[in-house]
Amino acid sequence: MNQPRAKIVIIGGGPGGYEAALVAAQLGAQVTVVERDGLGGACVLSDCVPSKTLIATAGLMAALDGSAGLGIRLDAGTGRAAVDAPRLYSRVRALAAAQSADVASRLAAEGIEVLAGTGRLIGPRTVAVGDREISADVVLVAVGAQPRILPGAVPDGDRILTCRQLYDLGELPSELVVVGSGVTGAEFAGAYQALGSQVTLVSSRDRVLPQEDADAAVVVEEVFRRRGMAVLGRSRATEVKRTAGGVAVSLADGRTVHGSHCLLTVGMVPGTGGLGLERAGITLDGGGFVPVDRVSRTSAPGVYAAGDCTGVMMLASVAAMQGRIAMWHALGEAVQPLRLSHVAATIFTEPEIATVGITQQAVAAGQADALVVKLPLATNARAKMQGFRDGFIKLFARRGSGMVLGGVVVAPRASELILGVSLAVEQLLTVDQMAHTFAVYPSLSGSLTEAARKLMRPAADA
């Protein structure tokens, strides 16, 4: 006799939701996905996909800006290429829509039901969508997060903007003030400077990217300044107002910064309000996030959560893995709990910063007994050929065994280069094993094996 199919309801169609849906369908479950804004969620429609599309164009502009040294001659009048802003924004929106359509096609091919609307928990395992009530064996909450709003700096979608409102502009901001120097702020500040805007980056901390590897942050800030960006450190914004010609950003020290537009990048808040989570027995923390364990379980039996609403490393890759793990666990599959120490992450500045494993801060604090080597990118033959001078490769290895514990890559396409370090961390490889691996010559990845060779130690020193 056939057993009844497990019923899964997923609230949220972003990476945490749709990847979970695909796993559950593969395992034979009956799956319903509830999504309010469109499949792919904010990640595909207004965050990751559109921002990285815009940044890809900015990267080409940055490369062209330095192309004279490579023997390329541009327009004799300006010496620079120009951005067609309407076409750029149209391409960004079109690619986001196409990616959302691809997600919809994948779900449809697996027989997954998709409901447009807002899902609310009206019981421990009952979800309401409009007038419809759906009972489930398992519920996954994957409702994401939205930009935090500062008192006195309310976005209007015209001059005062969040990162999700940039793509409806008719032109590039001539003078963009970016408030916040974390990952999102740094990415957009660098991108718009490369696209031709004059950017002022307002940072409340001593340096940009205060939570990242200090050596990497220094490189990016130096590049920002060299390319003409005004970086205001230790400068906290208190208010943003519209003016006749743009915006005025008031700082805590009494200064005022003027621009044509202001982009607010001051963190994210979870989208958990009004969903009935507490009524269903789900505990929220003080910030409104849903605490979960390493297999994505919430405090309510049969209810899991994934993605930015959990506050666990706000990365699409982490959200997707949380969602997959939730379904594997809920449906009785063998599953390895989430290991945050193995998550590779990238900041899409120019150059990019990619990291995995332990950090320099952990080594300095004595939390890991590790050897460290740092190689400047400027000594790499391929980097010289392509005109890359900013960046480095940093590798951490356990003292004695030589096991690779992590690394930092600051380079163009660091998001691709980090895979070699990530594989070493995941598979418990040693620097000796990395050093004995062939790397193409000339290649940027050759610096990874060179760093490993520098960390090799004779047996007597092990």
C-alpha positions in Angstrom: 0.0 0.0 0.0 1.4 3.4 -1.0 2.0 5.8 1.8 0.4 9.3 1.5 2.7 12.0 0.2 4.0 14.5 2.7 2.5 17.9 2.4 4.9 20.8 2.4 4.0 24.5 2.5 6.8 27.0 1.9 6.2 30.7 2.7 8.6 32.6 0.5 9.9 31.9 -3.0 13.4 33.2 -2.7 16.5 30.9 -2.7 15.7 29.4 0.7 12.1 28.7 -0.5 12.5 27.5 -4.1 15.6 25.4 -3.5 13.7 23.7 -0.6 10.7 23.2 -2.9 12.9 21.4 -5.5 14.4 19.1 -2.9 11.0 18.3 -1.4 9.5 17.5 -4.8 12.4 15.3 -5.7 11.7 13.3 -2.5 8.1 12.8 -3.6 6.4 15.4 -1.4 3.4 17.5 -2.4 4.7 21.0 -2.4 3.0 24.5 -2.3 5.1 27.7 -2.5 3.5 31.0 -1.4 5.2 34.0 -2.8 4.0 37.6 -2.7 6.3 39.5 -5.1 7.5 36.9 -7.6 9.5 33.7 -7.7 13.1 34.2 -6.8 12.0 36.7 -4.2 13.9 39.9 -3.4 17.2 38.1 -4.2 16.3 37.6 -7.8 14.0 40.6 -8.4 15.5 43.5 -6.5 18.7 42.4 -4.6 21.4 40.0 -5.6 20.7 39.4 -9.3 20.1 43.1 -10.3 22.9 44.4 -8.2 25.4 42.0 -9.5 24.2 42.7 -13.1 24.8 46.4 -12.5 28.2 45.7 -10.9 29.2 43.6 -13.9 28.8 46.7 -16.1 30.6 48.7 -13.6 33.5 46.3 -13.6 33.8 46.7 -17.4 33.9 50.4 -17.0 36.6 50.2 -14.3 38.6 48.0 -16.6 38.2 50.5 -19.5 39.2 53.3 -17.2 42.6 51.7 -16.8 43.0 50.4 -20.3 45.3 53.1 -21.5 48.1 51.3 -19.7 47.4 48.2 -21.7 47.7 50.0 -25.0 44.0 50.7 -25.6 43.0 54.1 -27.0 39.5 55.4 -26.2 37.6 58.5 -27.3 40.1 61.3 -27.9 37.8 63.9 -26.3 37.0 62.3 -22.9 39.3 59.4 -22.8 36.5 57.4 -21.2 33.6 55.3 -22.3 30.1 56.5 -21.4 27.2 54.7 -19.7 23.8 54.5 -21.4 21.8 54.6 -18.1 18.3 53.8 -19.5 19.7 50.8 -21.4 21.7 49.7 -18.4 18.7 49.8 -16.0 16.5 48.1 -18.6 19.0 45.3 -18.9 19.1 44.9 -15.1 15.4 44.6 -14.9 15.1 42.3 -17.8 17.7 39.9 -16.5 16.0 39.8 -13.1 12.7 39.0 -14.7 14.3 36.3 -16.9 15.8 34.7 -13.8 12.5 34.8 -12.0 10.9 33.1 -15.0 13.6 30.4 -15.0 12.8 29.7 -11.4 9.1 29.5 -12.2 9.8 27.0 -15.1 11.9 24.8 -12.8 9.1 24.6 -10.2 6.4 24.0 -12.7 8.5 21.1 -14.3 8.5 19.4 -10.9 4.8 19.8 -10.4 5.1 22.3 -7.5 2.1 24.5 -6.9 2.8 28.2 -6.7 0.3 30.6 -5.0 0.7 34.4 -5.4 0.0 36.1 -2.1 1.1 36.4 1.5 1.1 33.3 3.6 0.1 33.5 7.3 0.3 30.9 9.9 -3.1 30.5 11.6 -2.1 27.4 13.5 1.0 25.3 14.1 0.9 23.7 10.6 -1.9 25.6 8.9 -1.2 28.4 6.4 -3.7 30.9 5.1 -3.4 32.5 1.7 -6.2 34.9 1.2 -9.4 32.9 1.9 -7.7 29.6 1.4 -6.4 27.5 4.3 -3.8 24.8 3.7 -2.9 22.1 6.2 0.7 20.8 6.0 2.9 18.2 7.6 5.8 20.6 7.4 6.0 24.4 7.0 9.1 26.3 5.9 9.2 30.0 6.6 11.6 31.8 4.1 10.3 35.3 4.0 13.6 37.1 3.8 14.4 40.6 5.0 14.0 44.2 3.8 16.2 47.3 4.1 16.3 49.0 7.5 14.9 52.6 7.5 16.6 55.3 9.6 14.4 57.8 11.5 14.8 61.1 9.7 15.8 59.4 6.4 12.7 58.0 4.9 13.2 56.7 1.3 11.0 58.3 -1.3 12.0 56.2 -4.3 13.2 59.3 -6.2 16.1 61.0 -4.4 16.3 59.1 -1.1 16.7 55.5 -2.0 17.2 52.0 -0.7 19.2 49.4 -2.7 15.9 48.1 -4.1 14.9 51.4 -5.6 17.9 52.2 -7.7 16.8 50.4 -10.9 13.8 52.6 -11.6 15.9 55.7 -12.0 15.9 57.3 -15.4 19.6 58.3 -15.2 22.7 57.8 -13.2 23.0 59.9 -10.1 25.4 62.7 -10.8 26.4 62.9 -7.1 25.6 59.9 -5.0 25.9 60.0 -1.2 26.0 56.4 0.1 25.2 56.1 3.8 26.7 52.9 5.3 30.0 51.3 4.5 29.2 47.6 5.0 29.0 45.1 2.2 26.0 46.6 0.3 27.3 50.2 0.7 30.8 49.4 -0.5 29.5 47.4 -3.5 27.2 50.1 -4.7 29.6 53.0 -3.9 32.4 51.3 -6.0 30.0 50.4 -8.8 28.5 53.9 -9.2 31.9 55.5 -9.0 33.0 53.3 -11.9 29.9 54.0 -13.8 30.6 57.8 -13.7 28.8 59.1 -10.6 30.7 61.2 -8.1 30.3 59.2 -4.9 30.6 60.2 -1.3 30.7 57.2 1.1 29.6 58.0 4.7 31.0 55.5 7.1 30.4 55.6 10.9 33.4 53.4 11.5 37.2 54.0 11.1 37.2 52.2 7.7 35.0 50.7 5.1 33.9 47.1 5.5 34.5 47.1 9.2 33.5 43.5 9.7 35.8 42.1 7.0 39.5 41.2 6.9 41.3 44.4 7.7 44.0 43.9 5.1 41.3 43.4 2.4 39.3 46.4 3.6 42.4 48.6 3.3 43.0 47.6 -0.3 39.4 48.4 -1.3 39.4 51.8 0.5 42.6 52.7 -1.1 41.2 51.9 -4.6 38.1 53.9 -3.8 40.1 57.0 -2.9 42.4 56.6 -5.9 39.4 56.5 -8.2 38.1 59.8 -6.9 35.6 58.7 -4.2 35.2 60.8 -1.1 35.3 58.4 1.9 34.2 60.0 5.1 35.2 57.8 8.1 33.9 58.2 11.6 30.9 60.1 10.1 27.5 59.1 11.3 24.5 60.3 9.3 21.6 61.6 11.4 19.2 62.9 8.8 18.6 63.0 5.1 16.4 65.7 3.5 15.3 66.6 0.0 16.6 70.0 -1.3 15.7 71.9 -4.4 18.4 70.2 -6.4 18.8 66.9 -4.6 19.6 65.8 -1.0 21.3 67.1 2.1 22.8 64.5 4.5 23.4 65.8 8.0 26.2 64.3 10.0 26.5 63.9 13.7 29.5 66.3 13.9 27.5 69.1 12.3 28.7 68.8 8.7 26.3 68.5 5.8 27.0 66.5 2.7 25.1 67.5 -0.5 24.3 65.3 -3.5 21.8 64.6 -6.2 20.8 61.3 -4.6 21.3 59.4 -1.4 21.5 55.6 -1.1 20.7 54.2 2.4 22.5 50.9 3.2 22.2 50.7 7.0 21.3 47.0 7.4 18.3 44.7 7.0 15.3 43.8 9.1 13.5 40.4 8.9 10.1 40.2 7.0 8.5 38.3 9.9 5.9 40.8 11.0 2.2 40.1 10.5 2.7 36.4 9.6 1.3 34.9 12.8 4.5 33.2 13.7 4.3 33.8 17.4 0.7 32.5 17.4 2.0 29.3 15.8 4.5 28.8 18.6 7.5 30.2 16.9 9.9 32.2 19.1 11.4 35.3 17.6 14.5 37.1 18.9 14.7 40.7 19.9 15.3 41.8 16.3 12.4 39.8 14.9 14.5 37.1 13.4 13.6 33.4 13.7 16.2 31.4 15.7 16.9 28.0 14.1 19.2 25.1 14.9 21.7 23.7 12.4 19.1 21.7 10.6 16.8 24.8 10.2 14.2 23.8 12.9 12.4 26.6 14.7 10.9 26.3 18.2 7.6 25.0 16.8 7.4 21.3 15.9 7.1 20.8 12.1 8.0 24.4 11.3 11.4 25.2 9.8 12.9 28.5 8.6 15.6 29.4 6.1 17.2 32.5 4.7 17.6 36.1 5.8 14.6 35.9 8.2 16.8 33.7 10.4 19.6 36.2 10.6 22.2 33.5 9.8 24.7 34.9 7.3 22.5 36.8 4.9 23.8 35.1 1.7 21.7 33.5 -1.0 24.0 30.4 -0.9 23.3 30.0 2.9 19.6 30.5 2.4 19.5 27.8 -0.2 21.4 25.4 1.9 19.3 26.0 4.9 16.2 25.3 2.8 17.6 22.1 1.4 18.8 20.9 4.8 15.3 21.6 6.2 13.6 19.4 3.6 16.2 16.6 3.9 15.8 16.6 7.6 12.0 16.9 7.6 11.6 14.1 5.0 13.9 11.7 6.8 17.0 11.9 4.6 20.5 11.7 6.0 21.7 15.3 6.4 24.8 17.1 7.5 24.0 20.1 9.7 24.9 23.5 8.4 28.6 24.4 8.9 29.0 28.1 8.8 32.8 27.8 9.1 32.8 26.3 5.6 30.7 29.0 3.9 32.5 30.9 1.1 31.5 34.6 0.7 32.3 37.3 -1.7 32.0 41.1 -1.6 31.6 42.3 -5.2 33.7 45.4 -5.1 36.5 46.0 -7.6 38.7 44.2 -6.7 36.5 41.5 -5.2 37.0 40.2 -1.7 36.3 36.5 -1.1 36.7 34.6 2.1 36.3 31.1 3.6 37.1 29.5 6.9 38.9 31.1 9.8 39.8 34.8 9.9 42.8 36.9 10.7 41.0 38.2 13.7 40.5 34.6 15.1 44.2 33.9 14.6 45.2 37.2 16.3 42.9 36.4 19.2 44.5 33.0 19.7 41.3 31.1 18.7 43.3 29.1 16.1 46.9 28.0 16.1 47.6 28.8 12.5 50.4 29.9 10.2 49.6 32.7 7.8 51.0 33.7 4.5 50.1 36.7 2.3 51.2 37.1 -1.3 50.6 40.4 -3.2 48.7 40.0 -6.4 51.2 42.4 -8.1 53.9 39.7 -8.2 51.6 37.3 -10.2 52.6 37.1 -13.9 49.0 36.9 -15.1 48.1 39.9 -12.9 50.9 41.9 -14.5 49.7 41.0 -18.0 46.1 42.2 -17.2 47.2 45.3 -15.4 46.0 44.1 -12.0 48.0 45.7 -9.2 45.6 45.7 -6.2 45.0 42.7 -4.0 46.5 39.6 -2.5 46.1 35.9 -1.6 46.1 35.1 2.1 46.1 31.5 3.3 45.7 30.0 6.8 47.0 26.6 7.8 47.1 24.7 11.1 50.5 24.7 12.7 52.0 21.2 12.7 49.5 19.3 10.4 49.4 21.9 7.7 45.6 21.5 7.3 44.1 24.4 5.3 41.8 26.4 7.7 40.8 29.2 5.4 41.8 32.0 3.2 41.2 35.5 1.8 41.4 36.4 -1.9 41.4 40.1 -3.0 41.5 40.1 -6.7 39.3 40.5 -9.9 37.1 37.4 -10.0 38.0 36.5 -6.4 34.6 34.9 -6.3 35.9 32.2 -8.7 39.4 31.9 -7.2 38.1 31.2 -3.7 36.7 27.8 -4.8 40.2 26.2 -4.6 40.5 27.3 -0.9 36.9 26.3 -0.2 37.5 22.8 -1.5 40.6 22.5 0.6 38.7 23.6 3.7 35.8 21.3 3.0 37.9 18.3 2.2 40.4 18.8 5.0 43.3 19.1 2.6 46.8 20.2 3.7 49.0 22.8 2.2 51.3 20.0 1.0 48.4 18.6 -1.1 47.6 22.0 -2.5 51.2 22.7 -3.3 51.5 19.4 -5.2 48.4 20.3 -7.4 49.2 21.7 -10.8 48.1 25.2 -11.6 48.0 26.7 -15.0 50.9 29.1 -15.9 50.3 32.0 -16.1 47.1 32.2 -14.0 45.9 34.1 -10.9 45.1 30.7 -9.3 48.8 30.0 -9.5 49.2 32.2 -6.4 47.1 29.8 -4.4 49.5 27.0 -4.9 52.4 29.4 -4.4 51.0 30.4 -1.0 50.6 26.7 -0.1 54.3 26.1 -1.0 55.3 28.9 1.3 53.4 27.3 4.2 55.0 23.9 3.7 57.3 22.9 6.5 60.0 20.2 6.8 59.0 17.2 8.9 61.3 18.3 11.6 59.3 21.5 12.1 55.8 19.8 12.1 
